[in-house]
Amino acid sequence: MSWLPYILIIGIALFGGIATLIIGNSKANQTSNPEYDRRTKQNLSRLTYVYVGAIVLGMGGLILYLVN
């Protein structure tokens, strides 16, 4: 069995986790932004679209993997 899919998944997960920690601890992220607080609904909508897109792409990839 090929190890490439596992390596890719683990690599992407590690990259995402490290990037999240770096952004969360950045100086710009620690200062308060009142404009961000006023646009909560818009921000959550965008985040929802990103998650829906990721789920659709992930399911599509899983289906392709299982079919082949």
C-alpha contacts under 8 A as a table, 3 or more apart, distances in Angstrom:
res1	aa1	res2	aa2	distance
2	S	5	P	7.19
3	W	6	Y	5.47
3	W	7	I	6.18
4	L	7	I	5.09
4	L	8	L	6.09
5	P	8	L	5.14
5	P	9	I	6.17
6	Y	9	I	5.19
6	Y	10	I	6.10
7	I	10	I	5.26
7	I	11	G	5.90
8	L	11	G	5.06
8	L	12	I	6.07
9	I	12	I	5.26
9	I	13	A	6.17
10	I	13	A	5.11
10	I	14	L	6.08
11	G	14	L	5.16
11	G	15	F	6.07
12	I	15	F	5.06
12	I	16	G	6.10
13	A	16	G	5.15
13	A	17	G	6.14
14	L	17	G	5.13
14	L	18	I	6.08
15	F	18	I	5.29
15	F	19	A	5.99
16	G	19	A	5.14
16	G	20	T	6.05
17	G	20	T	5.14
17	G	21	L	6.35
18	I	21	L	5.18
18	I	22	I	6.22
19	A	22	I	5.09
19	A	23	I	6.12
20	T	23	I	5.24
20	T	24	G	5.93
21	L	24	G	5.05
21	L	25	N	6.12
22	I	25	N	5.35
22	I	26	S	6.12
23	I	26	S	5.15
23	I	29	N	6.87
24	G	29	N	6.21
24	G	30	Q	7.64
25	N	29	N	6.86
25	N	30	Q	7.07
26	S	29	N	5.33
26	S	30	Q	6.60
27	K	30	Q	5.32
27	K	31	T	6.90
28	A	31	T	5.74
29	N	32	S	7.62
33	N	36	Y	5.52
33	N	37	D	6.87
34	P	37	D	5.10
34	P	38	R	6.44
35	E	38	R	5.21
35	E	39	R	6.53
36	Y	39	R	5.32
36	Y	40	T	6.62
36	Y	43	N	7.97
37	D	40	T	5.60
39	R	42	Q	5.38
39	R	43	N	6.11
40	T	43	N	5.08
40	T	44	L	6.07
41	K	44	L	5.21
41	K	45	S	6.12
42	Q	45	S	5.07
42	Q	46	R	6.31
43	N	46	R	5.23
43	N	47	L	6.25
44	L	47	L	4.99
44	L	48	T	6.04
45	S	48	T	5.06
45	S	49	Y	6.30
46	R	49	Y	5.11
46	R	50	V	6.34
47	L	50	V	5.08
47	L	51	Y	6.28
48	T	51	Y	5.11
48	T	52	V	6.09
49	Y	52	V	5.10
49	Y	53	G	6.05
50	V	53	G	5.14
50	V	54	A	6.13
51	Y	54	A	5.02
51	Y	55	I	6.09
52	V	55	I	5.13
52	V	56	V	6.14
53	G	56	V	5.15
53	G	57	L	6.13
54	A	57	L	5.17
54	A	58	G	5.92
55	I	58	G	4.98
55	I	59	M	6.00
56	V	59	M	5.20
56	V	60	G	6.07
57	L	60	G	5.01
57	L	61	G	6.09
58	G	61	G	5.07
58	G	62	L	6.12
59	M	62	L	4.96
59	M	63	I	6.11
60	G	63	I	5.13
60	G	64	L	6.20
61	G	64	L	5.10
61	G	65	Y	6.07
62	L	65	Y	5.00
62	L	66	L	6.11
63	I	66	L	5.14
63	I	67	V	6.04
64	L	67	V	5.20
64	L	68	N	6.18
65	Y	68	N	5.45
